[in-house]
């Protein structure tokens, strides 16, 4: 029986399991701020603006990390979908060839 192999040897469905794809980290919530009666308290004035700017920069960094993580995950999923599609197509072709061969054998016996 001949064996059908994948055309592209780089098609390793489980190859990305060793990659360290970090899950997205949740963005910081207001629970990290000082709360009084469920209201965020920030001292008024330039200090408050400085704290807000610093908080926004931290949030931007977290969002950039999430975007990077999602890009890696997206690429891995696209690769796996392609591999699964090609594998399924090869399996269907193999089964079609076997069916055709068995039908021909049946005709020869009849």
C-alpha positions in Angstrom: 0.0 0.0 0.0 1.5 3.4 -1.0 1.7 6.1 1.6 0.6 9.6 0.9 2.9 12.2 2.6 2.4 15.9 3.0 3.9 17.9 0.2 5.4 20.5 2.6 7.5 18.9 5.4 7.1 22.2 7.4 3.5 21.3 8.0 3.8 20.2 11.5 0.4 20.6 13.2 1.9 20.4 16.7 5.1 22.2 16.0 3.9 25.4 17.7 3.2 23.7 21.0 6.8 24.3 22.0 6.5 28.0 21.2 5.8 30.0 24.3 2.7 32.0 23.4 1.7 33.9 26.4 -2.0 34.4 27.0 -3.2 38.0 26.9 -2.9 39.7 30.2 -6.0 41.4 31.4 -5.9 45.1 31.4 -5.6 46.7 34.8 -8.9 47.5 36.4 -10.0 50.3 38.7 -9.4 47.9 41.6 -5.7 48.8 41.4 -6.6 52.4 42.1 -7.4 53.8 45.5 -11.1 53.5 46.0 -13.4 55.3 48.5 -17.0 54.3 48.3 -16.5 52.8 44.8 -15.1 56.1 43.5 -11.6 56.5 42.3 -9.8 59.2 44.3 -6.9 61.1 42.7 -5.5 64.2 44.2 -6.3 67.3 42.1 -3.7 69.3 40.2 -0.6 68.5 38.2 0.1 65.4 40.2 -3.2 63.9 39.2 -2.4 64.6 35.5 1.0 63.0 35.9 -0.5 59.9 37.6 -3.1 59.7 34.8 -0.4 60.0 32.1 1.7 57.3 33.8 -1.4 55.1 34.1 -2.2 55.6 30.4 1.4 54.7 29.4 1.2 51.5 31.4 -2.1 50.6 29.8 -0.6 51.3 26.3 2.3 49.0 27.1 -0.1 46.3 28.3 -2.2 46.7 25.1 0.9 46.5 22.9 1.8 43.2 24.7 -1.7 41.9 24.1 -1.6 42.8 20.4 1.7 41.1 20.0 0.4 38.0 21.8 -2.7 37.9 19.7 -0.7 38.3 16.5 1.4 35.2 17.4 -1.7 33.3 18.3 -3.4 34.3 15.1 -0.4 33.2 13.0 -0.3 29.8 14.8 -4.0 29.3 14.2 -3.7 30.3 10.5 -0.9 27.8 10.1 -2.8 25.0 11.9 -5.9 25.7 9.8 -3.9 25.4 6.6 -2.3 22.2 7.8 -5.6 20.7 8.8 -7.2 21.6 5.5 -4.3 20.1 3.5 -4.4 16.9 5.6 -8.1 16.5 5.2 -7.8 17.1 1.4 -5.1 14.4 1.2 -7.2 12.0 3.3 -10.2 12.6 1.0 -8.1 12.0 -2.1 -6.7 8.8 -0.6 -10.2 7.5 0.3 -11.4 8.4 -3.2 -8.6 6.5 -4.8 -9.3 3.5 -2.5 -13.0 3.6 -3.4 -12.2 3.7 -7.1 -9.8 0.8 -6.8 -12.3 -1.3 -4.8 -15.0 -0.5 -7.4 -12.7 -1.6 -10.2 -11.9 -4.8 -8.3 -15.6 -5.5 -7.9 -16.2 -5.0 -11.6 -13.4 -7.4 -12.4 -14.9 -10.1 -10.2 -18.4 -9.7 -11.7 
